Amino acid sequence: MKLIIINGPNLNLLGKREPEVYGNKTFEDYFADLQFKFKEVQLEYYQSNIEGELIDKIQEVGFSYDGIILNAAAYTHTSVGIGDAIKAVTTPVIEVHISNTHKREEFRHVSYISPVARGVILGFGLQSYDLAIQSFLK
């Protein structure tokens, strides 16, 4: 099984950014834990702060991977383009968020990803990624 985690803007700052919301572990450290835990899965990771690069990556892997775990971060609430990219590919996408976006600002309650995603996992901290990987293994 080949899965990719794609993270959007500002998630490169995990471990430093708002630790009360996002925790104090870097994503790179957490990703190493995921690779150890899910040895049977070929896991890859990609992060960009640039919307077009996220779209390019979705298109690049969207016909050959078994799954995409996408945390589009702030682009979740603004990017029709990312939603269209997901709609255009055949690889299933799980939308993931570290925080419970419904407990945050009202603009975060709208997602352009959810209507085209296979499922949505949010509010479980970094464990949201773990749950997304498990969803592909069932």
Salt bridges, closest charged atoms under 4 A:
GLU18 OE2 - ARG17 NE 3.40
ASP33 OD2 - LYS25 NZ 2.45
GLU60 OE2 - LYS57 NZ 3.27
ASP84 OD1 - LYS87 NZ 3.74
GLU95 OE2 - HIS97 NE2 2.71
GLU105 OE1 - ARG104 NE 3.92
GLU105 OE1 - ARG108 NE 2.61
ASP130 OD2 - LYS37 NZ 2.72
